[in-house]
Amino acid sequence: MTQVQLKNLSKVFSGAPAVDAINLDVACGEFLVLLGPSGCGKTTSLRMVCGLEQPTSGSIWFNGQDVTNLPVQKRKVGLVSQRFGLFPHMTVEQNVAFGLSVRGMPAEEQMRQVGEMLEIVRLSAFAKRFPSQLSGGQMQRVAIARTLVTKPEVLLLDEPMASLDTLLRSEMRQFIRDLHDEYGMTTLLVTHDQIEAMDLADRIAVMFDGKVAQLAAPDEIYQRPANEQTARFMGHSNIFVCTRTSEQHIDSPYGPLSLGEASATVQ
């Protein structure tokens, strides 16, 4: 398992910061979700961890080793995106075997590992099918299997369920969480979906304008948002105006509350 650290990480495009000096420490085996609206810098952060974007400043560390300037193929990361990226002319098993083939693994060992992985993602019966013969959820599982079969130390998921319908999203959320719990690999997932983040994360990093607004467990993010922007993003229903009546008490539309009882951010 791998610890991932982002230290004062920034990325500037055309003079505008997409990611602005963020600091994150992802524990070994942790499932961290980067949550925020479009354009907040979450995907750019993930791409820098992967090695697809070079930081403007700051550094990325795996297990205490600076990997900022390492190429993608030397980082031992696996990336799954919302575009499945399956080869349409290859069968399921050929798609899953692709990364092993590139690494020069003998064909017999490839097929053994592919067979095991297809069992894990429950697609053994679909090994000879082509992507066009699969559902969206099945194609996503093939994409995940193709990534996991190469045994990455860090799994990166970039909006992996964005193109799925509501029912499939729910099924895939459970599948991804179960898979993480079985493998225990350090996982970073990018999403703008609050429900997805709450369901999957050990911790959530809420991002706005290239900065991390709050980093905490899902319950903490929802019940005790660090600021109004985070509170509004997590749900309008938990925003109401109140008046402080003393150091430890407020008068709310629902009656008086002590600050010890109120699960809210008081500003």
MARLUMTOR-784944 format. One line per 2 residues: for each residue z, y, x of N, C-alpha, C. Coordinates in Angstrom, 2 decimals. Layout:
<rs>
Z Y X Z Y X Z Y X; ...
</rs>
This chain:
<rs>
0.00 -1.20 0.85 0.00 0.00 0.00 0.00 1.25 0.88; -0.59 2.31 0.35 -0.84 3.50 1.15 -0.21 4.74 0.53
0.48 5.50 1.37 0.99 6.80 0.97 -0.12 7.83 1.22; -0.35 8.70 0.24 -1.37 9.74 0.36 -0.69 11.10 0.31
-1.01 11.95 1.29 -0.44 13.29 1.33 -1.56 14.33 1.43; -1.50 15.33 0.58 -2.39 16.48 0.67 -1.56 17.66 1.12
-1.94 18.26 2.25 -1.14 19.32 2.84 -1.93 20.62 2.88; -1.48 21.58 2.05 -2.12 22.90 1.97 -3.64 22.77 1.83
-4.07 21.87 0.98 -5.49 21.53 0.86 -6.22 22.58 0.02; -7.31 23.09 0.58 -8.11 24.11 -0.11 -9.59 23.80 0.01
-10.33 24.22 -1.01 -11.78 24.13 -0.98 -12.35 25.38 -1.63; -13.22 26.08 -0.90 -13.82 27.32 -1.38 -15.32 27.12 -1.54
-15.84 27.49 -2.70 -17.28 27.47 -2.96 -17.75 28.90 -3.21; -18.69 29.36 -2.40 -19.28 30.71 -2.57 -18.20 31.78 -2.69
-17.18 31.65 -1.86 -16.12 32.66 -1.82 -15.04 32.50 -2.86; -15.21 31.55 -3.79 -14.21 31.36 -4.84 -13.46 30.05 -4.60
-12.12 30.07 -4.61 -11.35 28.84 -4.36 -11.41 27.89 -5.56; -11.90 26.68 -5.32 -11.87 25.63 -6.34 -10.55 24.89 -6.29
-10.02 24.73 -5.08 -8.70 24.15 -4.85 -7.97 25.11 -3.92; -6.75 25.48 -4.29 -6.07 26.57 -3.60 -4.74 26.13 -3.02
-4.78 25.61 -1.79 -3.58 25.28 -1.01 -2.62 24.37 -1.77; -3.11 23.24 -2.27 -2.23 22.33 -3.00 -1.52 21.39 -2.03
-0.32 21.00 -2.42 0.48 20.02 -1.67 0.88 18.90 -2.62; 0.52 17.68 -2.28 0.89 16.52 -3.08 1.31 15.39 -2.16
2.33 14.66 -2.56 2.80 13.50 -1.82 2.80 12.33 -2.80; 1.83 11.43 -2.65 1.68 10.29 -3.55 2.28 9.06 -2.89
3.30 8.49 -3.51 4.02 7.37 -2.92 3.17 6.11 -2.89; 3.52 5.18 -2.00 2.84 3.89 -1.94 2.92 3.19 -3.30
1.78 2.79 -3.83 1.75 2.07 -5.09 1.92 2.92 -6.33; 1.97 4.23 -6.17 2.16 5.11 -7.32 0.85 5.32 -8.07
0.96 5.54 -9.38 -0.18 5.91 -10.22 -0.01 7.39 -10.56; -0.78 8.24 -9.88 -0.70 9.68 -10.09 -1.93 10.15 -10.84
-1.71 10.95 -11.88 -2.82 11.51 -12.66 -2.93 13.00 -12.38; -4.16 13.45 -12.04 -4.46 14.87 -11.94 -5.00 15.30 -13.29
-4.25 16.13 -13.99 -4.56 16.52 -15.35 -4.80 18.02 -15.44; -5.86 18.39 -16.15 -6.12 19.81 -16.35 -7.46 20.04 -17.02
-7.73 21.28 -17.42 -9.00 21.60 -18.08 -10.16 21.56 -17.09; -11.37 21.60 -17.62 -12.55 21.63 -16.76 -12.49 22.83 -15.82
-12.87 22.59 -14.57 -12.91 23.67 -13.60 -11.59 23.99 -12.93; -10.56 23.14 -13.13 -9.25 23.45 -12.55 -9.11 22.96 -11.11
-10.07 22.16 -10.63 -10.02 21.70 -9.25 -9.63 20.24 -9.07; -9.42 19.53 -10.17 -8.93 18.15 -10.05 -9.98 17.21 -9.46
-11.24 17.31 -9.91 -12.28 16.43 -9.36 -12.59 16.79 -7.92; -12.61 18.07 -7.59 -12.83 18.48 -6.20 -11.74 17.92 -5.30
-10.50 17.93 -5.78 -9.39 17.36 -5.00 -9.63 15.87 -4.75; -10.04 15.15 -5.80 -10.29 13.72 -5.67 -11.43 13.46 -4.69
-12.46 14.25 -4.75 -13.62 14.07 -3.86 -13.23 14.34 -2.41; -12.29 15.23 -2.18 -11.82 15.46 -0.81 -11.01 14.27 -0.31
-10.19 13.69 -1.18 -9.44 12.49 -0.80 -10.41 11.36 -0.45; -11.47 11.26 -1.22 -12.47 10.21 -1.00 -13.28 10.44 0.27
-13.48 11.72 0.62 -14.31 12.04 1.78 -15.69 12.53 1.40; -15.93 12.74 0.10 -17.23 13.23 -0.36 -17.33 14.75 -0.26
-16.19 15.42 -0.14 -16.15 16.87 0.10 -15.26 17.13 1.30; -15.68 18.05 2.14 -14.88 18.42 3.30 -14.01 19.62 2.95
-12.70 19.58 3.19 -11.83 20.72 2.87 -12.22 21.96 3.66; -12.02 23.11 3.04 -12.17 24.37 3.76 -10.99 24.57 4.71
-9.82 24.15 4.24 -8.62 24.20 5.09 -7.63 23.17 4.57; -6.60 22.90 5.36 -5.61 21.90 5.00 -6.01 20.52 5.50
-5.22 19.50 5.11 -5.46 18.17 5.64 -5.07 17.09 4.64; -5.60 15.88 4.89 -5.35 14.71 4.06 -4.81 13.61 4.96
-3.71 12.98 4.54 -3.05 11.97 5.36 -2.88 10.67 4.58; -3.20 9.54 5.22 -2.92 8.22 4.68 -1.90 7.55 5.60
-0.75 7.20 5.04 0.29 6.51 5.84 0.56 7.21 7.16; 0.66 8.54 7.10 1.00 9.31 8.30 -0.15 9.54 9.25
-1.36 9.12 8.90 -2.53 9.33 9.75 -3.44 10.37 9.13; -3.84 11.35 9.92 -4.74 12.40 9.43 -6.15 11.83 9.28
-6.64 11.78 8.03 -7.97 11.22 7.77 -8.96 12.31 7.33; -8.58 13.56 7.49 -9.39 14.67 6.98 -10.83 14.60 7.44
-11.05 14.22 8.67 -12.41 14.21 9.22 -13.02 12.81 9.30; -12.34 11.82 8.73 -12.90 10.47 8.70 -14.01 10.39 7.66
-15.12 9.70 7.95 -16.16 9.51 6.94 -15.68 8.58 5.83; -16.39 8.63 4.71 -16.00 7.85 3.53 -15.77 6.39 3.86
-16.71 5.78 4.59 -16.67 4.34 4.82 -15.49 3.89 5.68; -14.79 4.83 6.32 -13.65 4.46 7.15 -12.31 4.77 6.49
-12.33 5.22 5.26 -11.08 5.61 4.60 -10.46 4.50 3.77; -11.17 3.44 3.52 -10.66 2.31 2.72 -10.23 2.78 1.33
-11.09 3.59 0.71 -10.85 4.04 -0.65 -11.94 3.48 -1.56; -11.62 3.35 -2.83 -12.61 2.92 -3.82 -12.69 3.96 -4.92
-13.90 4.35 -5.30 -14.10 5.39 -6.31 -14.82 4.83 -7.52; -14.24 5.05 -8.70 -14.87 4.70 -9.97 -15.03 5.99 -10.77
-16.27 6.30 -11.20 -16.52 7.53 -11.93 -16.92 7.24 -13.36; -17.12 8.31 -14.13 -17.51 8.14 -15.53 -18.93 7.63 -15.65
-19.75 7.87 -14.65 -21.09 7.28 -14.61 -20.96 5.95 -13.89; -21.21 4.88 -14.60 -20.90 3.55 -14.07 -21.65 3.26 -12.76
-22.87 3.79 -12.63 -23.62 3.62 -11.38 -24.01 2.19 -11.09; -24.18 1.38 -12.13 -24.59 -0.01 -11.92 -26.09 -0.08 -11.66
-26.49 -1.04 -10.83 -27.91 -1.24 -10.56 -28.52 -2.01 -11.73; -29.47 -1.40 -12.46 -29.99 -2.05 -13.67 -30.76 -3.33 -13.41
-31.31 -3.48 -12.17 -32.12 -4.66 -11.86 -31.26 -5.81 -11.32; -29.96 -5.59 -11.20 -29.05 -6.62 -10.69 -28.19 -7.16 -11.82
-27.82 -8.43 -11.73 -26.90 -9.02 -12.69 -25.48 -8.50 -12.43; -24.58 -8.85 -13.31 -23.18 -8.46 -13.15 -22.65 -8.95 -11.81
-22.85 -10.23 -11.50 -22.29 -10.75 -10.25 -22.96 -10.12 -9.03; -24.24 -9.78 -9.13 -24.91 -9.13 -8.01 -24.40 -7.71 -7.82
-24.12 -7.02 -8.92 -23.55 -5.67 -8.82 -22.18 -5.72 -8.15; -21.35 -6.66 -8.58 -19.99 -6.76 -8.02 -20.05 -7.15 -6.54
-21.04 -7.97 -6.18 -21.15 -8.45 -4.80 -21.75 -7.43 -3.85; -22.27 -6.34 -4.38 -23.04 -5.41 -3.55 -22.25 -4.89 -2.35
-21.01 -4.43 -2.57 -20.22 -3.89 -1.47 -19.91 -4.92 -0.40; -19.71 -6.17 -0.83 -19.44 -7.25 0.13 -20.68 -7.57 0.93
-21.84 -7.51 0.27 -23.10 -7.77 0.95 -23.38 -6.72 2.03; -23.11 -5.46 1.69 -23.31 -4.37 2.66 -22.43 -4.57 3.89
-21.25 -5.15 3.68 -20.32 -5.40 4.78 -20.68 -6.65 5.58; -21.71 -7.34 5.17 -22.18 -8.51 5.92 -21.40 -9.77 5.68
-20.68 -9.86 4.57 -19.91 -11.06 4.26 -20.86 -12.22 3.95; -20.58 -13.42 4.44 -21.41 -14.59 4.13 -21.54 -14.80 2.62
-22.71 -15.25 2.20 -23.01 -15.37 0.77 -22.01 -16.26 0.03; -21.61 -17.36 0.64 -20.70 -18.28 -0.02 -19.34 -17.62 -0.29
-18.84 -16.85 0.69 -17.58 -16.15 0.51 -17.72 -15.02 -0.51; -18.88 -14.35 -0.49 -19.14 -13.32 -1.50 -18.98 -13.88 -2.90
-19.64 -15.01 -3.16 -19.62 -15.59 -4.50 -18.21 -16.05 -4.90; -17.44 -16.51 -3.92 -16.06 -16.93 -4.22 -15.24 -15.73 -4.65
-15.33 -14.63 -3.89 -14.54 -13.45 -4.22 -15.02 -12.77 -5.50; -16.33 -12.77 -5.70 -16.88 -12.19 -6.93 -16.41 -12.99 -8.14
-16.43 -14.32 -8.03 -15.97 -15.17 -9.12 -14.52 -14.90 -9.48; -13.68 -14.74 -8.45 -12.27 -14.44 -8.70 -12.10 -13.09 -9.38
-12.88 -12.10 -8.94 -12.76 -10.76 -9.51 -13.26 -10.72 -10.94; -14.32 -11.45 -11.24 -14.83 -11.48 -12.61 -13.83 -12.14 -13.56
-13.07 -13.09 -13.04 -12.00 -13.68 -13.85 -10.92 -12.65 -14.16; -10.58 -11.85 -13.16 -9.53 -10.85 -13.33 -9.93 -9.81 -14.38
-11.22 -9.39 -14.37 -11.67 -8.37 -15.33 -12.23 -9.00 -16.60; -12.06 -10.31 -16.72 -12.43 -11.06 -17.93 -13.93 -10.95 -18.24
-14.74 -11.14 -17.21 -16.18 -11.06 -17.39 -16.92 -12.26 -16.80; -16.22 -13.36 -16.57 -16.86 -14.54 -15.97 -18.04 -15.02 -16.80
-17.93 -14.93 -18.11 -18.99 -15.43 -19.00 -20.21 -14.51 -18.99; -20.08 -13.32 -18.37 -21.18 -12.36 -18.36 -21.83 -12.23 -16.98
-21.52 -13.13 -16.07 -21.96 -13.01 -14.68 -23.46 -12.89 -14.52; -24.23 -13.54 -15.37 -25.69 -13.56 -15.23 -26.39 -12.50 -16.08
-25.61 -11.72 -16.81 -26.21 -10.68 -17.64 -26.53 -9.44 -16.80; -27.44 -8.63 -17.35 -27.79 -7.36 -16.72 -27.03 -6.23 -17.43
-26.86 -5.08 -16.78 -26.10 -3.98 -17.38 -26.57 -3.60 -18.79; -27.87 -3.66 -19.03 -28.40 -3.29 -20.34 -27.93 -4.22 -21.45
-27.38 -5.37 -21.08 -26.93 -6.35 -22.06 -25.41 -6.28 -22.27; -24.77 -5.23 -21.75 -23.32 -5.08 -21.83 -22.94 -3.89 -22.68
-21.71 -3.93 -23.20 -21.15 -2.77 -23.90 -20.64 -1.76 -22.87; -20.27 -0.57 -23.36 -19.75 0.45 -22.46 -18.49 -0.01 -21.75
-17.58 -0.64 -22.50 -16.35 -1.13 -21.89 -16.59 -2.21 -20.86; -17.56 -3.08 -21.13 -17.89 -4.15 -20.17 -18.50 -3.56 -18.90
-19.37 -2.56 -19.06 -19.96 -1.93 -17.88 -18.89 -1.24 -17.04; -17.90 -0.63 -17.71 -16.84 0.02 -16.96 -16.03 -1.01 -16.18
-15.79 -2.17 -16.77 -15.06 -3.21 -16.06 -15.85 -3.75 -14.87; -17.18 -3.81 -15.01 -18.01 -4.22 -13.87 -17.87 -3.20 -12.74
-17.90 -1.92 -13.09 -17.76 -0.86 -12.08 -16.41 -0.96 -11.38; -15.36 -1.23 -12.13 -14.03 -1.39 -11.55 -13.98 -2.62 -10.65
-14.57 -3.73 -11.12 -14.59 -4.96 -10.33 -15.34 -4.75 -9.02; -16.46 -4.05 -9.07 -17.25 -3.79 -7.86 -16.44 -2.99 -6.84
-15.58 -2.10 -7.34 -14.73 -1.32 -6.45 -13.58 -2.16 -5.90; -12.90 -2.90 -6.77 -11.71 -3.65 -6.36 -12.03 -4.82 -5.43
-13.22 -5.40 -5.56 -13.53 -6.57 -4.76 -13.58 -6.24 -3.27; -13.78 -4.97 -2.94 -13.81 -4.55 -1.53 -12.41 -4.29 -0.98
-11.39 -4.48 -1.85 -9.98 -4.34 -1.46 -9.65 -2.96 -0.88; -9.90 -1.90 -1.66 -9.54 -0.56 -1.17 -8.03 -0.39 -1.11
-7.57 0.45 -0.21 -6.14 0.75 -0.12 -5.73 1.83 -1.12; -6.70 2.66 -1.48 -6.46 3.73 -2.46 -7.57 3.66 -3.51
-7.19 3.61 -4.79 -8.16 3.57 -5.88 -8.24 4.95 -6.50; -9.46 5.50 -6.58 -9.70 6.82 -7.14 -10.54 6.68 -8.40
-10.05 7.25 -9.49 -10.72 7.12 -10.79 -11.03 8.52 -11.32; -12.31 8.83 -11.43 -12.74 10.16 -11.86 -13.26 10.11 -13.29
-12.41 10.49 -14.24 -12.75 10.47 -15.67 -13.43 9.15 -16.06; -12.85 8.00 -15.73 -13.55 6.73 -15.90 -13.81 6.33 -17.35
-13.11 6.98 -18.29 -13.27 6.59 -19.70 -13.92 7.67 -20.55; -14.45 8.70 -19.89 -14.98 9.86 -20.61 -16.14 9.50 -21.54
-16.92 8.50 -21.18 -18.11 8.17 -21.98 -17.85 7.06 -23.00; -16.60 6.61 -23.13 -16.28 5.53 -24.06 -15.77 6.09 -25.38
-15.95 5.31 -26.45 -15.44 5.75 -27.74 -13.91 5.57 -27.78; -13.31 6.06 -28.86 -11.85 6.12 -28.94 -11.19 4.75 -28.80
-11.74 3.75 -29.49 -11.15 2.41 -29.44 -11.27 1.82 -28.04; -12.45 1.96 -27.43 -12.64 1.42 -26.09 -11.75 2.14 -25.08
-11.56 3.43 -25.26 -10.68 4.18 -24.36 -9.27 3.60 -24.37; -8.78 3.32 -25.57 -7.44 2.75 -25.70 -7.35 1.40 -25.00
-8.36 0.56 -25.19 -8.38 -0.76 -24.56 -8.46 -0.63 -23.05; -9.31 0.30 -22.56 -9.49 0.45 -21.12 -8.25 1.06 -20.46
-7.54 1.93 -21.18 -6.30 2.47 -20.62 -5.32 1.35 -20.32; -5.16 0.45 -21.27 -4.24 -0.66 -21.08 -4.72 -1.58 -19.97
-6.03 -1.80 -19.93 -6.61 -2.66 -18.89 -6.38 -2.08 -17.50; -6.61 -0.78 -17.35 -6.45 -0.13 -16.04 -4.99 -0.14 -15.61
-4.08 0.12 -16.54 -2.66 0.12 -16.19 -2.21 -1.29 -15.80; -2.66 -2.30 -16.55 -2.29 -3.69 -16.22 -2.83 -4.07 -14.84
-4.06 -3.63 -14.56 -4.68 -3.93 -13.28 -3.90 -3.27 -12.14; -3.49 -2.04 -12.36 -2.70 -1.34 -11.34 -1.38 -2.05 -11.10
-0.71 -2.46 -12.17 0.58 -3.13 -12.03 0.44 -4.46 -11.30; -0.71 -5.14 -11.50 -0.93 -6.42 -10.83 -1.22 -6.24 -9.34
-2.05 -5.26 -9.02 -2.44 -5.04 -7.62 -1.46 -4.15 -6.87; -0.84 -3.20 -7.57 0.12 -2.31 -6.94 -0.47 -1.33 -5.96
-1.76 -1.07 -6.07 -2.38 -0.15 -5.12 -2.17 1.30 -5.54; -2.10 2.18 -4.57 -1.97 3.61 -4.82 -3.19 4.08 -5.59
-2.96 4.76 -6.72 -4.06 5.13 -7.61 -3.97 6.60 -7.99; -5.12 7.29 -7.90 -5.23 8.67 -8.37 -6.31 8.70 -9.44
-5.95 9.22 -10.60 -6.90 9.32 -11.71 -7.03 10.77 -12.14; -8.27 11.21 -12.36 -8.57 12.55 -12.84 -8.93 12.47 -14.32
-8.32 13.34 -15.13 -8.65 13.40 -16.55 -8.29 14.76 -17.12; -8.94 15.10 -18.24 -8.53 16.28 -19.01 -7.85 15.84 -20.31
-7.67 14.53 -20.48 -7.13 13.95 -21.70 -5.61 13.75 -21.56; -4.85 14.50 -22.32 -3.38 14.45 -22.21 -2.83 13.07 -22.57
-3.39 12.44 -23.61 -2.91 11.12 -24.04 -3.15 10.10 -22.93; -4.30 10.16 -22.34 -4.64 9.26 -21.24 -3.64 9.42 -20.10
-3.34 10.66 -19.76 -2.39 10.93 -18.67 -1.00 10.42 -19.01; -0.54 10.67 -20.22 0.79 10.25 -20.63 0.92 8.73 -20.64
-0.15 8.04 -21.04 -0.13 6.58 -21.12 -0.13 5.92 -19.75; -0.86 6.50 -18.80 -1.14 5.81 -17.54 -0.22 6.20 -16.38
0.21 7.43 -16.34 0.79 7.97 -15.11 2.23 7.56 -14.85; 2.54 7.36 -13.57 3.93 7.38 -13.11 4.38 8.83 -13.02
3.48 9.67 -12.47 3.70 11.11 -12.45 2.37 11.80 -12.76; 2.49 13.03 -13.27 1.32 13.85 -13.59 1.37 15.13 -12.78
0.23 15.49 -12.17 0.08 16.80 -11.54 -0.81 17.64 -12.46; -0.22 18.61 -13.15 -0.98 19.48 -14.04 -1.57 20.61 -13.21
-2.90 20.80 -13.33 -3.59 21.78 -12.50 -4.26 22.86 -13.34; -4.17 24.09 -12.84 -4.90 25.23 -13.40 -5.39 26.09 -12.25
-6.63 26.53 -12.33 -7.18 27.49 -11.36 -6.96 27.05 -9.92; -7.14 25.76 -9.66 -7.06 25.25 -8.30 -5.66 25.04 -7.77
-4.65 25.23 -8.60 -3.26 25.07 -8.16 -2.55 24.02 -9.01; -1.52 23.41 -8.44 -0.68 22.48 -9.18 0.42 23.28 -9.87
0.38 23.31 -11.21 1.35 24.08 -11.98 2.67 23.33 -12.12; 2.59 22.00 -12.21 3.80 21.18 -12.33 3.49 19.75 -11.91
4.41 19.13 -11.22 4.30 17.74 -10.80 5.57 17.03 -11.22; 5.44 16.08 -12.17 6.63 15.42 -12.69 6.22 14.19 -13.49
7.21 13.42 -13.92 6.96 12.27 -14.78 6.43 12.75 -16.13; 5.68 11.90 -16.85 5.09 12.32 -18.13 6.10 12.91 -19.11
7.25 12.27 -19.30 8.25 12.78 -20.23 8.75 14.16 -19.83; 8.93 14.37 -18.54 9.40 15.66 -18.04 8.35 16.74 -18.29
7.08 16.40 -18.03 5.99 17.37 -18.26 5.97 17.79 -19.73; 6.10 16.82 -20.63 5.99 17.12 -22.05 7.23 17.82 -22.60
8.40 17.33 -22.21 9.64 17.86 -22.79 10.15 19.13 -22.10; 9.84 19.25 -20.79 10.33 20.41 -20.06 9.21 20.98 -19.21
8.16 21.52 -19.84 7.07 22.13 -19.07 7.57 23.28 -18.22; 6.98 23.43 -17.04 7.47 24.43 -16.10 7.11 25.85 -16.49
6.07 26.02 -17.32 5.63 27.35 -17.71 4.88 27.27 -19.04; 4.57 28.42 -19.60 3.92 28.46 -20.91 2.53 27.85 -20.87
1.80 28.07 -19.77 0.44 27.53 -19.67 0.45 26.00 -19.75; 1.38 25.38 -19.06 1.49 23.93 -19.12 1.91 23.48 -20.52
2.86 24.17 -21.11 3.33 23.81 -22.45 2.20 23.88 -23.46; 1.41 24.93 -23.41 0.30 25.07 -24.35 -0.76 23.99 -24.12
-1.00 23.65 -22.88 -2.00 22.62 -22.59 -1.55 21.25 -23.08; -0.26 20.99 -22.99 0.25 19.68 -23.40 0.40 19.57 -24.92
0.42 20.70 -25.66 0.51 20.61 -27.11 1.05 21.88 -27.73; 0.26 22.50 -28.61 0.67 23.77 -29.22 1.93 23.63 -30.07
2.21 22.44 -30.57 3.33 22.28 -31.49 4.68 22.53 -30.84; 4.74 22.51 -29.52 6.04 22.72 -28.88 6.22 24.14 -28.35
5.44 25.07 -28.90 5.57 26.48 -28.52 6.13 27.26 -29.70; 7.27 27.92 -29.52 7.77 28.82 -30.55 8.58 29.93 -29.89
8.61 31.05 -30.55 9.29 32.24 -30.01 10.76 32.20 -30.42; 11.64 32.45 -29.45 13.06 32.48 -29.73 13.71 33.65 -28.99
14.94 33.90 -29.32 15.66 35.02 -28.72 16.91 34.50 -28.02; 17.10 34.91 -26.79 18.31 34.52 -26.07 19.49 35.33 -26.60
20.49 34.64 -27.06 21.68 35.32 -27.61 22.83 35.36 -26.62; 22.79 34.47 -25.64 23.78 34.49 -24.56 23.19 33.72 -23.39
23.97 33.57 -22.35 23.49 32.88 -21.15 23.09 31.45 -21.45; 23.77 30.81 -22.38 23.54 29.39 -22.66 23.03 29.10 -24.07
22.70 30.13 -24.83 22.29 29.90 -26.21 21.05 30.71 -26.58; 20.26 30.14 -27.49 19.10 30.84 -28.02 19.11 30.72 -29.54
18.44 31.69 -30.16 18.26 31.66 -31.61 16.79 31.35 -31.85; 16.50 30.19 -32.44 15.13 29.74 -32.65 14.77 29.80 -34.13
13.49 29.65 -34.48 13.10 29.59 -35.90 13.75 28.41 -36.62; 14.30 27.47 -35.87 14.91 26.29 -36.46 16.44 26.32 -36.37
16.96 27.49 -36.04 18.39 27.64 -35.95 18.85 27.85 -34.52; 20.14 28.07 -34.30 20.66 28.28 -32.94 20.65 26.98 -32.14
20.37 27.11 -30.85 20.35 25.96 -29.95 21.04 26.35 -28.65; 21.70 25.36 -28.03 22.21 25.58 -26.68 21.11 25.17 -25.73
21.05 25.81 -24.57 20.00 25.49 -23.61 20.13 24.08 -23.08; 21.32 23.49 -23.18 21.48 22.10 -22.79 20.81 21.13 -23.74
20.65 21.57 -25.02 20.03 20.73 -26.03 18.53 20.95 -26.11; 18.11 22.16 -25.82 16.71 22.51 -26.02 15.85 21.92 -24.91
14.91 21.06 -25.30 13.99 20.48 -24.32 12.78 21.40 -24.27; 12.95 22.55 -23.61 11.89 23.54 -23.57 12.05 24.40 -22.33
10.99 25.12 -22.00 11.05 26.09 -20.93 11.36 27.44 -21.54; 12.45 28.07 -21.12 12.86 29.36 -21.66 12.49 30.43 -20.66
11.70 31.39 -21.13 11.26 32.47 -20.24 11.77 33.81 -20.76
</rs>
